[in-house]
Amino acid sequence: MAVRFGLLGDVVATVDDRPVALGHARQQCVLAALLVDVNRAVSVDQLIDRVWGESPPQRARDTLYGYLYRLRRSLADVPDATITRRSGGYLMAADEMAVDLHRFRQLRDEARAEQSEDDRLALFDEALGLWRGDPFSGLDACWLDSVRTDLEQERLTAELERVDAALRVGHHDEVLADLPRLVSGQPLNERLAGQLMLALSGAGRCAEALEHYRRFRDLLVEELGVEPSPHLQQLHRSILAPDVAASLPQAGSPVPRQLPMPSGSFTGRSDDLAQLDAALLTNCATTGAAVAVSGTGGIGKTWLALHWAATHLDRYPDGQLFVNLSGFHPTEPPMTPAGAVRAILDALDVAPNAVPTDLDSQIGLYRSLVADRRMLIVLDDARDPDQVRPLLPGSASCAVLVTSRNQMSGLVATEGLRPLPLGCLSRDEALHLLAGRLGRDRLSTEADAAGSIVGACAGLPLALSIVAARAATNPALSLKDLADELADQHHGLNALADRDAVADVRSVIATSYRALSAPAAALFRLFALYAGPDVSLPAVASLVGLPVQQVREPLDELLGAHLVELTGPDRYACHDLLRAYAGELLDDSDRACALRRLHDHWLHGAHAAALTIEPHRDRVELPPPAAGTAVASFADSEQAQHWLDAERLVLLAAIDQAAESGLDGHAWRLAWAVATYLSRLSRWTDLASAQRTAVRAARRAGDLVGEAHGHRDLGLALHQLGELTDALEHLRRAGELFGRLGDGAGEAYVALYLGWVHEGQGQHREALECDERALKLFGEVGHLVGRAKALNAIGWDHARLGDHHRAVDHCRRALALHEEVGNLTGAAKTWDSLGYVHHQRGDSDDACACYRRALELYEQSDDRWGVAETLTRLGDVLHDAGDVAAARSSWLRALRQLNEDNPVEIAELRGRLDNAGSP
């Protein structure tokens, strides 16, 4: 079955040409908002803004979730198209080519790269044939209006490019059938005016072409107060001649065409190309602007600049200059400003005896020569602003594209260049690049290996191109062989080597590295060591063993050189291939000391955060931090929670890295530190993975304390994931170890966890036995917090067994103890238990009051799992009391607290919502 989505007209979905019911217009807006960013997550806030703009309804989130639920049901039987929940938002997973908008863009880009004019025309026709009317026809939303305007501009640009191609192959009569429609809609568009003049004169209707020029000139003078461009004036003169050689300048007027041939395999970068369009294409009378395209070596800066230039040559009829400044050439020195200016004057056909002797006069002559010309000037591989400033024209008629590995912030600040930092290609873009070089058949035959190659190359176009070249020139070399080479942790960069230093990844990175100061170079080497997606400023300071303020200057240097990127306020990341190169430069002694400081930073920060969000948790002993470690401290639980949220993925990666690096004590203690936080988020898969690593690390180190804690928390995670047999095995092993250690509180907590497992299986009497044993053990060691938890658990057991009197008695005793020691989460759980008891007794008002008190306390401690459980039970009470609308609202709020680790709970909540029907 073939699924298709349409946005270029009415919003539609079809399966084998059969329409899919998509609901009313607002629901279609939700689908459109997801399809525009297909395969990319769109946050809930973005969706609300896209659908309702600045005036969302009071319960916009609930309404949105209803739309998403109904869209999911509509698409339930649609193959390869699903709406999935992602962190903070939703994602429409589908083949991009199944969405007409993205297929239009793909075909348009293929047409631009096509060398054959006939094939180019066919691709443009196929792309434009996808348009069925106005985009998102019939839908009304401010965001869609904005997107609609941009898409109409994209359509017009594609139509103009198609006309250019048709004129080049002599299809003048065909063009004349449709071109007047475009001209009437864009009466001041000089490009259209020139196209219509060329078509008329090519069709033998020169008088009409000249008349159109006269009318267009009169309109331009009247509306804008400017004359037509030199290019259009020259076209007018050539028709008068008559000579339809079109836009070639007269002899004696040099027109440099210096741009190198663009790559035929250009892919992606649609957002970056749009930014170049916005910065460099103003209106038909002026095109002057300058952009600084920056990014790490091999990211595709020149690739992008040449592709954009090749598709807009008609905008610069007076020529295109290209100067390779060799700012970061691996073997050649950077070009001097004097050498660059002299090369430009040569390109402008200035006789040697007419060139002034001093640099300032040469610069003045260059700027005078281009002052009235519409030219594109590409200054490639600039090292610093001083190399570029003398080469900037003084005329608004010229456009400038600068590429550099440095950010060129000086030019942005003083000369007004628009910055355009480049990132790596997405996975889909990287696969498309490989397909363009190797063919789709070869990629589909070894799809897994192709995916591994893309991952190892981390979206760096140079790396992907090198691998593609090796595969293309060595057909006997399988993609799996290449993927295995790249996966070698110690020699992966060897697979990206090339005899040509310009095309060798290691050499390309080395030129940037050699330009660094000593402090920045030392810091760059240490970036090989951090775990997770990024690293905070204090963690960077710990890596190098310096105070935070002393790290900012070398960090800024690395940022400016695009060897490090900023991912958020005071958070940094380094490209995987850059990290691989940095790791080659790092010696073992620096590696060991920096790793110890880094893991001390994470461990002591996570430990402090864990005890701040749950101060009643039993502690574990930590080794003192190494000298030079930045240790985090927290004023309150909100601050600690924010730190844990920012570091979650980092800490999970750090647990594995610590175990792999021989820091076994750090591994299990860090796993212990994040256990409460992950439980409150109901991140059971993450918790289980962390504790498995902890158990292995502690066992390897012969640390019974760490092994006991790891088994206990792993048992809890497996219980929540439904793996009951393994959960019981780990909990029993934890109980044995705590018993050997003489840790009564540890044994008691294991008994409580065993009670939860039995309770989850409906074995309420077995659960009661475990919880009573826990109460006894806690009492023997004088553990008040534990006693309160056990009393609440026993109360819950009695409630499940139908003994409401004993349930209330134990819960009230638990509540008194929790309030005595100030344990908010413990009190919240107990209020939840009391709510359940009152519900079972038929006291709806008391049950709701208890549940709402529990919610207040859970929300104070940011316990999302507790919030979800209580909201679910509150919804049950409200539904039984006949308030269906309030019940649905409570269940929907509960759904928002859950994630992919809670499939059973999510399914149960959706079942409740479906059975309840509409309020």
C-alpha positions in Angstrom: 0.0 0.0 0.0 1.3 3.5 -0.9 0.5 6.4 1.4 0.6 10.0 0.2 0.1 13.3 2.0 -0.8 16.5 0.3 -0.1 20.0 1.6 0.2 21.9 -1.8 -3.6 22.4 -2.0 -6.1 20.9 0.3 -4.6 19.0 3.2 -5.2 15.3 2.2 -4.0 11.8 2.9 -4.5 8.8 0.6 -3.7 5.1 0.7 -3.6 3.7 -2.8 -5.5 6.8 -4.0 -8.3 6.2 -1.4 -8.8 9.2 0.8 -8.2 9.0 4.6 -10.6 10.9 6.8 -8.7 13.7 8.6 -11.4 15.4 10.5 -12.3 19.1 10.7 -10.1 22.0 9.7 -8.4 22.6 13.0 -7.4 18.9 13.3 -6.0 19.2 9.7 -3.9 22.1 10.9 -2.3 19.8 13.5 -1.5 17.3 10.8 -0.1 20.0 8.6 2.0 21.4 11.4 3.6 17.9 11.9 4.0 17.2 8.2 5.8 20.4 7.4 8.5 19.1 9.8 8.0 15.4 9.0 10.4 13.2 10.9 11.4 16.0 13.3 9.8 16.6 16.7 7.6 19.6 17.1 7.1 20.7 20.7 3.6 21.0 22.2 4.0 24.7 22.6 5.0 25.0 18.9 1.9 23.0 17.9 -0.4 25.2 19.9 1.2 28.3 18.4 0.9 26.9 14.9 -2.7 25.9 15.3 -4.1 28.8 17.3 -1.5 31.6 17.2 -1.7 34.1 20.0 -5.2 33.3 21.1 -5.3 29.6 22.0 -8.4 28.3 23.8 -8.3 27.9 27.6 -7.7 24.2 27.5 -5.5 24.2 24.4 -3.3 21.3 25.5 -6.2 19.0 26.2 -7.9 20.0 22.9 -4.6 19.4 21.1 -4.2 15.9 22.7 -7.7 15.1 21.5 -6.9 16.1 17.9 -3.7 14.0 18.1 -5.5 11.0 19.5 -8.1 11.2 16.7 -5.4 11.7 14.0 -3.6 8.6 15.4 -6.8 6.6 15.0 -7.4 7.9 11.5 -3.8 6.8 10.6 -3.9 3.6 12.5 -4.1 1.5 9.4 -1.9 3.7 7.2 1.4 2.0 6.5 4.7 3.7 7.4 3.0 6.8 8.9 2.7 7.2 12.6 2.5 10.1 15.1 4.8 9.4 18.0 5.5 11.1 21.2 9.0 12.5 21.6 10.6 14.4 24.5 8.6 17.6 24.8 6.6 17.1 21.6 5.3 15.0 18.8 6.8 13.6 15.6 5.1 12.5 12.3 7.2 9.6 11.1 6.8 9.0 7.4 8.8 8.8 4.2 9.5 12.5 3.3 8.9 11.7 -0.4 5.3 10.7 0.5 4.6 14.3 1.4 4.1 16.5 -1.7 5.8 19.5 -0.1 9.1 17.6 0.6 8.9 15.8 -2.7 8.5 19.1 -4.5 11.7 20.4 -2.8 13.6 17.2 -3.5 12.7 17.3 -7.2 13.4 21.0 -7.4 16.9 20.4 -5.9 17.5 17.5 -8.3 16.5 19.7 -11.2 19.0 22.4 -10.1 21.8 19.8 -10.0 20.9 18.2 -13.3 23.3 18.8 -16.1 21.0 17.9 -19.0 18.6 20.7 -19.8 15.9 18.3 -21.0 16.1 16.3 -17.8 16.1 19.5 -15.8 12.9 20.6 -17.5 11.3 17.2 -16.8 12.2 17.4 -13.1 10.9 20.9 -12.8 7.6 19.9 -14.5 7.2 16.9 -12.1 7.9 19.2 -9.1 5.5 21.9 -10.2 2.9 19.4 -11.2 2.5 18.5 -7.5 0.8 21.8 -6.8 -2.9 21.5 -6.7 -3.7 25.0 -5.6 -2.9 27.3 -2.6 -0.9 25.5 0.1 -3.1 24.3 3.0 -6.2 25.5 1.1 -9.2 26.1 3.4 -7.1 26.2 6.6 -6.9 29.4 8.6 -4.0 29.9 10.9 -1.4 32.8 11.2 1.5 30.3 11.1 0.1 28.6 8.0 -0.2 32.0 6.3 3.5 32.7 6.9 4.5 29.2 5.6 2.1 29.7 2.7 3.8 32.9 1.7 7.2 31.3 1.8 6.0 28.3 -0.2 4.5 30.6 -2.9 7.9 32.2 -3.2 9.5 28.8 -3.5 7.0 27.9 -6.2 7.7 31.2 -8.1 11.4 30.7 -7.9 11.1 27.2 -9.3 8.8 28.4 -12.1 11.4 31.1 -13.0 14.2 28.5 -13.0 12.1 26.3 -15.2 11.6 29.2 -17.7 15.3 29.8 -17.8 15.9 26.1 -18.7 13.1 26.2 -21.3 14.6 29.3 -22.9 18.1 27.7 -23.0 16.7 24.9 -25.2 14.7 27.2 -27.4 11.1 26.5 -26.1 10.1 30.1 -26.7 6.5 29.5 -27.8 5.9 27.1 -24.9 7.2 29.7 -22.4 5.0 32.4 -23.9 1.9 30.4 -23.2 2.3 30.8 -19.4 4.9 33.6 -18.8 2.4 36.5 -19.1 0.5 35.1 -16.1 3.6 35.2 -14.0 4.5 38.7 -15.2 1.1 40.1 -14.4 1.5 38.8 -10.8 5.1 40.3 -10.5 5.1 43.5 -12.6 8.3 44.8 -11.1 10.2 41.5 -11.2 13.2 42.3 -13.5 14.0 38.6 -14.0 10.6 38.0 -15.4 10.8 41.0 -17.6 14.0 39.7 -19.1 12.6 36.3 -19.6 9.6 37.6 -21.4 11.8 39.8 -23.6 14.0 36.8 -24.5 10.9 34.6 -25.2 9.3 37.2 -27.5 12.5 37.9 -29.4 13.3 34.2 -29.7 9.8 33.7 -31.1 10.5 36.4 -33.7 8.3 39.0 -32.0 11.1 41.6 -31.4 8.8 44.6 -31.6 6.7 43.2 -28.7 9.9 42.5 -26.7 11.0 46.1 -27.2 7.5 47.4 -26.2 7.5 45.3 -23.1 10.9 46.8 -22.1 9.6 50.3 -22.6 6.6 49.6 -20.4 8.7 47.9 -17.8 11.2 50.8 -17.7 8.4 53.4 -17.3 6.9 51.4 -14.4 10.3 50.9 -12.7 11.1 54.6 -12.9 7.6 55.6 -11.7 7.4 53.1 -8.8 11.0 52.8 -7.6 12.8 55.8 -9.2 15.5 53.6 -10.7 16.5 52.6 -14.2 16.7 48.9 -15.3 19.9 47.1 -14.5 22.8 47.1 -16.9 22.0 43.5 -17.7 18.5 44.3 -18.8 19.7 47.4 -20.7 22.2 45.2 -22.5 19.5 42.7 -23.4 17.4 45.6 -24.8 20.4 46.7 -26.9 21.0 43.2 -28.2 17.4 43.0 -29.4 17.6 46.3 -31.1 20.8 45.1 -32.9 19.0 42.6 -33.5 21.1 39.8 -31.7 19.4 37.5 -29.3 22.7 36.4 -27.8 21.0 37.6 -24.7 22.9 38.8 -21.8 26.5 38.8 -22.9 28.3 42.1 -22.3 29.9 44.1 -25.1 33.5 43.4 -26.1 36.0 45.2 -24.0 33.9 44.9 -20.8 35.3 42.0 -18.9 32.8 39.6 -17.4 34.7 37.2 -15.1 33.1 33.8 -14.6 35.4 32.4 -11.9 33.2 30.1 -9.9 34.4 26.5 -9.8 32.0 23.8 -10.9 29.6 23.0 -8.0 29.2 19.5 -6.7 26.6 17.5 -8.6 25.7 15.6 -5.4 24.6 18.6 -3.3 21.9 17.6 -0.8 19.9 19.1 2.0 20.7 22.4 3.5 17.2 23.8 2.7 17.2 26.1 5.8 20.6 27.4 5.0 19.8 28.0 1.4 16.7 29.9 2.5 18.8 32.0 4.8 21.1 32.9 1.9 18.1 33.8 -0.2 16.8 36.1 2.5 20.2 37.7 3.0 21.4 38.1 -0.6 18.2 38.3 -2.7 16.6 41.6 -1.8 14.5 43.1 -4.7 15.1 43.4 -8.4 16.9 46.7 -8.1 19.5 46.0 -5.4 21.2 42.8 -4.5 24.0 44.1 -2.3 24.6 42.1 0.9 27.2 40.0 2.5 27.1 36.7 4.4 29.8 34.9 6.5 29.3 31.2 6.2 31.2 29.5 9.0 31.7 26.0 10.3 34.3 23.4 11.1 36.6 22.0 8.4 34.8 19.6 6.0 31.3 20.8 7.0 30.5 21.9 3.4 30.9 25.7 3.5 32.3 26.0 0.0 29.9 23.3 -1.2 26.9 25.4 0.0 28.3 28.7 -1.3 28.9 27.3 -4.8 25.6 25.5 -5.0 23.7 28.7 -4.1 25.8 30.7 -6.5 25.2 28.3 -9.4 21.4 28.6 -9.0 21.4 32.4 -8.9 23.9 33.3 -11.7 21.2 35.3 -13.5 21.1 37.7 -10.5 24.8 38.7 -11.2 25.1 39.3 -14.9 28.2 41.4 -14.6 30.3 38.5 -13.4 31.3 36.3 -10.5 34.7 36.5 -8.7 36.1 33.6 -6.7 39.2 34.0 -4.5 40.6 31.0 -2.5 42.2 32.7 0.4 43.7 29.4 1.6 43.2 30.5 5.2 43.3 26.9 6.5 45.0 25.1 3.6 46.9 22.1 5.0 50.1 22.7 2.9 49.9 26.3 1.6 50.2 29.6 3.5 47.2 32.0 3.7 46.9 34.4 0.8 47.8 38.0 1.7 45.3 40.8 1.1 47.7 42.2 -1.4 47.8 39.0 -3.4 44.0 38.7 -3.3 43.4 42.2 -4.5 45.9 41.8 -7.4 44.2 38.5 -8.4 40.9 40.3 -8.5 42.3 43.2 -10.6 43.7 40.6 -13.1 40.2 39.0 -13.3 38.7 42.4 -14.1 41.2 42.7 -17.0 43.2 45.6 -15.6 46.4 46.0 -17.5 49.5 45.5 -15.4 50.8 49.0 -16.1 47.5 50.4 -14.9 47.7 48.8 -11.4 48.7 51.2 -8.7 51.8 50.4 -6.7 50.4 50.7 -3.1 47.7 48.4 -1.6 45.3 51.1 -0.6 45.2 52.5 -4.2 44.7 49.0 -5.5 41.8 48.5 -3.2 40.3 51.8 -4.3 40.6 50.8 -8.0 39.0 47.4 -7.3 36.0 49.1 -5.6 35.7 51.6 -8.3 35.6 49.0 -11.0 32.8 47.0 -9.4 30.9 50.1 -8.1 28.1 50.0 -10.7 28.2 46.3 -11.5 25.9 43.5 -10.2 28.5 40.9 -9.2 28.8 38.0 -6.8 32.1 37.8 -4.9 33.0 34.6 -3.2 35.9 34.8 -0.7 36.6 31.2 0.2 38.4 29.8 3.2 39.2 33.0 5.0 41.4 32.8 8.0 40.4 36.0 9.9 38.6 39.4 9.3 41.8 41.2 8.4 42.2 39.0 5.4 38.7 39.8 4.2 38.1 43.5 5.0 40.2 44.9 2.0 38.2 42.6 -0.4 34.8 43.9 0.5 33.3 46.1 -2.2 31.9 49.4 -1.4 28.9 49.0 -3.7 25.4 47.9 -2.8 25.1 46.3 -6.2 27.5 43.5 -5.3 26.9 40.5 -3.1 29.6 38.8 -1.0 29.8 35.3 0.3 32.6 34.6 2.8 33.4 31.1 4.0 35.6 30.5 7.0 36.2 28.0 9.8 36.1 31.1 12.1 32.9 32.8 13.1 34.1 36.2 11.6 32.4 38.0 14.5 34.5 41.1 13.8 33.1 41.4 10.3 29.6 40.7 11.6 30.0 43.5 14.2 31.8 46.2 12.1 30.9 45.5 8.5 27.4 44.1 9.0 27.9 40.7 7.5 25.1 38.3 8.2 26.4 35.2 10.1 25.4 31.7 8.8 26.9 29.0 11.0 26.6 25.5 9.4 25.8 22.4 11.3 26.2 18.7 10.2 23.8 17.0 7.8 20.9 15.1 9.2 20.8 11.4 8.9 18.4 11.5 5.9 20.5 14.2 4.2 23.7 12.1 4.8 22.0 9.0 3.3 20.9 11.0 0.3 24.4 12.2 -0.2 25.7 8.6 -0.2 22.9 7.6 -2.6 23.8 10.4 -5.0 27.4 9.1 -5.1 26.8 5.3 -4.9 23.3 4.8 -6.2 20.2 3.9 -4.2 20.4 0.2 -5.2 23.8 -0.2 -3.5 22.6 1.6 -0.4 19.4 -0.4 -0.1 21.4 -3.7 -0.5 23.5 -2.8 2.5 21.1 -0.5 4.4 22.5 -1.4 7.9 26.1 -0.7 6.9 25.1 2.6 5.2 23.4 3.6 8.4 26.5 2.8 10.4 28.7 4.8 8.0 26.4 7.8 8.4 26.6 7.5 12.2 30.4 7.2 12.2 30.8 10.2 9.8 28.5 12.2 12.1 26.9 14.1 9.3 30.3 15.7 8.1 30.0 16.1 4.3 33.7 15.7 3.7 33.9 12.4 5.7 30.8 11.1 3.8 32.4 12.1 0.5 35.6 10.3 1.3 33.9 7.1 2.2 31.7 7.4 -0.9 34.8 7.9 -3.1 36.5 4.9 -1.6 33.3 2.8 -2.2 32.9 4.1 -5.7 36.5 3.5 -6.8 36.7 0.1 -5.1 33.4 -1.7 -6.0 34.7 -4.9 -4.4 34.9 -3.1 -1.0 31.6 -3.7 0.7 29.9 -0.9 2.7 30.1 -3.2 5.7 33.9 -3.3 5.4 34.0 0.4 5.4 31.6 0.6 8.3 33.8 -1.8 10.3 36.9 0.4 9.6 35.1 3.5 10.8 33.9 1.7 13.9 37.5 1.1 15.0 37.8 3.3 18.1 41.6 3.7 17.7 42.0 3.9 13.9 38.6 5.2 12.7 40.1 8.3 11.1 42.3 6.1 9.0 39.2 5.2 7.0 38.8 8.9 6.2 42.4 9.4 5.0 43.3 10.5 1.5 46.6 11.3 -0.3 45.2 14.7 -1.2 45.7 16.7 2.1 42.7 18.9 1.2 40.5 15.8 1.2 42.0 14.1 4.3 39.8 14.5 7.4 42.8 14.3 9.8 44.7 16.9 7.8 41.7 19.2 7.6 41.2 19.1 11.3 44.9 19.5 12.0 45.1 22.8 10.2 42.4 24.2 12.5 44.1 22.7 15.6 47.5 24.2 14.7 46.0 27.7 14.6 45.0 27.5 18.3 46.8 29.1 21.2 48.4 26.7 23.7 45.6 26.9 26.3 42.9 26.4 23.7 44.8 23.5 22.1 45.2 21.8 25.6 41.5 22.2 26.3 40.5 20.9 22.8 42.5 17.7 23.5 40.5 17.1 26.7 37.2 17.4 24.8 37.8 13.8 23.7 36.8 12.7 27.2 33.3 14.0 28.1 30.4 11.6 28.0 26.9 12.2 26.7 25.6 14.7 24.2 27.3 17.8 25.7 29.2 19.1 28.7 28.6 22.0 31.1 31.0 24.9 31.8 31.9 23.6 35.3 32.5 20.1 33.8 34.8 21.7 31.3 36.6 23.5 34.1 37.0 20.2 35.9 38.4 18.5 32.8 41.3 21.0 32.7 41.5 21.5 36.5 41.1 25.3 36.4 38.6 27.8 37.9 35.6 28.4 35.7 36.6 32.0 34.8 40.0 30.9 33.5 38.3 28.5 31.1 36.1 31.0 29.3 38.8 32.5 27.1 40.1 29.3 25.6 36.5 28.1 25.2 35.6 31.2 23.3 38.6 30.6 21.0 37.4 27.0 20.3 33.9 28.3 19.6 35.3 30.9 17.2 37.2 28.2 15.4 34.1 26.0 15.2 36.0 23.2 17.0 33.4 23.4 19.7 29.8 24.4 19.5 27.4 26.0 22.0 24.4 23.8 22.7 22.8 26.0 25.4 23.7 28.5 28.1 27.2 27.4 29.2 26.9 24.0 27.6 29.3 22.8 24.9 29.7 19.9 22.4 32.3 18.7 20.0 31.8 16.9 16.7 32.5 13.1 17.0 35.3 13.2 14.4 36.9 16.2 16.1 36.8 14.3 19.3 38.4 11.3 17.7 41.2 13.5 16.5 41.6 15.1 19.9 41.8 11.7 21.5 44.7 10.8 19.2 46.6 13.8 20.7 45.9 13.1 24.3 48.5 11.3 26.4 47.6 8.7 29.0 48.6 10.7 32.1 46.5 13.7 31.0 43.6 11.4 30.2 43.6 9.6 33.6 43.8 12.8 35.7 41.2 14.7 33.6 38.8 11.7 33.7 39.0 11.4 37.5 38.3 15.2 37.9 35.4 15.0 35.4 33.8 12.0 37.1 34.3 13.6 40.5 32.4 16.6 39.2 29.5 14.5 38.0 29.4 12.2 41.1 29.5 14.9 43.7 27.0 17.0 41.8 24.6 14.2 41.3 25.0 13.1 45.0 24.3 16.6 46.3 21.3 16.9 43.9 19.9 13.6 45.0 19.9 14.5 48.6 18.5 17.9 47.9 15.5 16.6 46.0 15.0 13.8 48.6 16.8 14.8 51.9 15.4 11.7 53.7 17.2 9.3 51.5 19.9 7.1 53.1 23.4 8.2 52.0 26.4 6.4 50.6 30.0 7.4 51.3 31.9 9.3 48.6 35.7 9.6 48.1 36.9 13.2 48.3 37.0 15.0 44.9 40.4 15.4 43.2 42.1 18.8 43.3 40.8 21.1 40.6 37.3 19.6 40.5 34.3 22.0 40.3 31.7 20.7 42.8 28.1 21.8 42.4 25.9 22.8 45.3 22.2 23.6 45.4 20.2 26.1 47.4 16.9 24.2 47.0 15.2 21.3 45.3 14.2 23.4 42.3 17.8 24.2 41.6 18.8 20.6 42.0 16.0 19.4 39.8 17.0 21.8 37.1 20.6 20.6 37.2 19.5 16.9 37.0 17.2 17.7 34.0 20.1 19.4 32.2 22.6 16.6 33.0 20.3 13.5 32.7 21.7 12.1 29.4 25.2 13.1 30.4 25.0 11.3 33.8 23.6 8.1 32.1 26.5 8.1 29.6 28.9 8.9 32.5 27.9 5.7 34.3 28.9 3.6 31.4 32.1 5.6 30.7 33.1 5.3 34.4 32.7 1.5 34.2 34.6 1.3 31.0 37.4 3.5 32.3 38.0 1.5 35.5 36.3 4.0 37.8 34.0 1.3 39.2 33.3 3.1 42.5 32.2 6.2 40.5 30.0 4.0 38.3 27.8 2.4 41.0 27.7 5.5 43.2 26.6 7.6 40.2 23.9 5.0 39.4 22.8 5.2 43.1 22.6 9.0 42.9 20.3 9.2 39.9 17.9 6.4 41.1 15.3 8.6 42.8 15.3 11.2 40.1 14.8 8.6 37.3 12.1 6.9 39.4 10.2 10.1 39.7 10.3 10.6 36.0 9.3 6.9 35.5 12.4 6.4 33.4 12.5 2.7 34.2 14.5 1.6 31.2 17.2 4.2 32.0 17.2 3.1 35.6 17.5 -0.5 34.8 20.4 0.1 32.4 22.2 2.3 35.0 21.8 -0.3 37.7 22.9 -3.2 35.5 26.2 -1.3 34.9 26.4 -0.5 38.7 26.1 -4.2 39.6 28.8 -5.3 37.2 31.1 -2.5 38.3 30.6 -3.1 42.0 31.1 -6.9 41.5 34.3 -6.3 39.6 35.5 -4.0 42.4 34.5 -6.5 45.1 32.3 -3.8 46.6 29.3 -5.5 48.4 27.7 -2.2 49.3 27.6 -1.1 45.7 26.4 -4.5 44.5 23.6 -4.5 47.1 22.3 -1.1 46.2 22.5 -1.9 42.5 20.6 -5.2 42.8 17.9 -3.4 44.9 17.3 -0.5 42.5 17.5 -2.8 39.5 14.8 -5.0 41.0 12.6 -1.9 41.4 13.1 -0.9 37.7 12.4 -4.4 36.4 9.3 -4.6 38.5 8.0 -1.4 36.8 9.0 -2.8 33.4 6.9 -6.0 34.0 9.9 -8.3 34.3 8.7 -9.8 37.6 10.8 -13.0 37.8 14.1 -11.1 37.3 12.9 -8.4 39.7 12.3 -10.9 42.5 15.7 -12.5 41.8 17.6 -9.2 42.1 15.7 -8.1 45.2 16.4 -11.3 46.9 20.1 -11.0 46.1 20.1 -7.5 47.4 18.5 -8.7 50.7 21.2 -11.4 51.1 24.0 -8.8 50.6 22.5 -6.2 53.0 22.1 -9.1 55.5 25.8 -10.0 55.1 26.7 -6.3 55.6 24.6 -6.0 58.7 22.6 -3.2 57.1 19.2 -3.5 58.7 17.8 -0.5 56.9 19.0 -1.9 53.5 17.2 -5.2 54.3 14.1 -3.3 55.3 13.9 -1.4 52.0 14.4 -4.6 50.1 11.4 -6.0 52.0 9.3 -3.0 51.0 10.3 -3.4 47.4 9.4 -7.1 47.5 6.0 -6.0 48.9 5.5 -3.7 45.9 6.3 -6.6 43.6 3.8 -8.9 45.3 1.2 -6.1 45.4 1.6 -5.5 41.7 0.8 -9.2 41.1 -2.3 -9.0 43.2 -0.7 -11.1 46.0 -1.9 -8.7 48.8 -1.3 -11.0 51.7 2.3 -11.8 50.6 2.7 -8.0 50.2 1.4 -7.5 53.7 3.9 -10.0 55.1 6.8 -8.3 53.4 5.7 -4.8 54.6 5.2 -6.0 58.2 8.8 -7.4 58.1 10.0 -4.1 56.8 8.3 -2.3 59.6 9.9 -4.6 62.1 13.4 -4.1 60.6 13.0 -0.3 60.4 11.9 -0.3 64.1 14.9 -2.3 65.2 17.4 0.3 63.7 15.3 3.3 64.7 14.7 4.4 61.1 11.7 6.8 61.3 11.4 7.6 57.6 11.4 3.9 56.8 8.9 3.1 59.5 6.5 5.8 58.0 6.9 4.2 54.5 6.2 0.7 55.9 3.2 1.9 57.8 1.8 3.5 54.6 2.5 0.3 52.7 0.7 -1.8 55.3 -2.2 0.6 55.2 -2.4 0.2 51.4 -2.3 -3.6 51.8 -5.2 -3.5 54.2 -7.1 -1.3 51.8 -6.6 -3.8 49.0 -7.7 -6.6 51.2 -10.9 -4.6 52.1 -10.0 -3.8 55.7 -10.7 -0.1 55.5 -10.5 0.5 59.3 -7.0 -0.9 59.6 -6.0 0.8 56.4 -7.0 4.3 57.7 -5.3 3.6 61.1 -1.9 2.7 59.5 -2.0 5.5 57.0 -2.7 8.1 59.7 0.2 6.8 61.8 2.3 7.0 58.7 1.2 10.5 57.9 2.0 11.7 61.4 5.6 10.3 61.1 6.1 11.7 57.6 5.0 15.2 58.8 7.2 14.8 61.9 10.3 14.3 59.8 9.2 16.6 57.0 9.1 14.0 54.2 7.0 15.5 51.4 7.0 12.6 49.0 6.3 10.1 51.8 3.3 12.3 52.9 2.1 12.5 49.3 2.1 8.7 49.0 0.2 8.4 52.2 -2.5 11.0 51.2 -2.8 9.0 48.0 -3.4 5.9 50.0 -6.1 7.6 52.1 -7.7 8.8 48.9 -7.9 5.3 47.7 -9.4 4.1 51.0 -12.1 6.8 50.9 -13.0 6.0 47.3 -13.4 2.3 48.2 -15.7 3.3 51.1 -17.8 5.5 48.7 -16.7 8.8 50.2 -16.1 10.7 46.9 -15.6 14.2 48.4 -13.0 12.9 51.0 -11.3 10.9 48.4 -10.9 13.9 46.0 -9.7 16.1 48.9 -7.0 13.5 49.8 -5.9 13.1 46.2 -5.6 16.8 45.7 -3.5 17.1 48.8 -1.3 14.4 47.4 -1.0 16.2 44.1 0.1 19.4 45.8 3.0 17.6 47.6 4.0 15.5 44.6 4.2 18.6 42.4 6.3 20.4 45.0 8.9 17.5 44.8 8.5 17.2 41.0 7.5 13.6 41.2 5.9 13.0 37.8 5.3 9.3 38.4 3.5 10.1 41.7 1.5 12.8 39.9 0.4 10.4 37.2 -0.7 7.7 39.6 -2.7 10.1 41.7 -4.3 11.9 38.8 -5.4 8.5 37.4 -7.1 7.6 40.6 -8.6 11.0 41.0 -10.1 10.7 37.5 -11.6 7.3 38.6 -13.3 9.0 41.6 -14.6 11.8 39.5 -15.9 9.4 36.8 -17.7 7.3 39.4 -19.3 10.5 40.8 -20.7 11.3 37.3 -18.3 14.2 36.4 -17.1 12.8 33.1 -15.5 16.1 31.9 -13.4 16.5 35.1 -12.5 12.8 35.0 -11.2 13.1 31.4 -9.3 16.2 32.2 -7.6 14.4 35.1 -6.7 11.4 32.9 -5.4 13.6 30.2 -3.2 15.4 32.7 -1.9 12.0 33.9 -1.1 11.0 30.3 1.1 14.0 30.0 3.3 12.8 32.9 4.1 9.5 31.3 6.6 8.4 28.7 7.5 5.4 26.5 8.5 3.4 29.6 4.9 3.3 30.7 3.0 1.5 27.9 0.7 -0.4 30.3 -0.3 2.8 32.2 -0.7 4.7 28.9 -2.9 2.0 27.4 -5.1 1.9 30.5 -5.6 5.6 30.5 -6.5 5.7 26.9 -8.9 2.9 27.5 -10.5 5.0 30.3 -10.8 8.0 27.9 -12.3 5.9 25.1 -14.8 4.2 27.4 -15.8 7.6 28.9 -16.6 9.1 25.6 -16.9 12.8 25.0 -17.8 15.0 28.1 
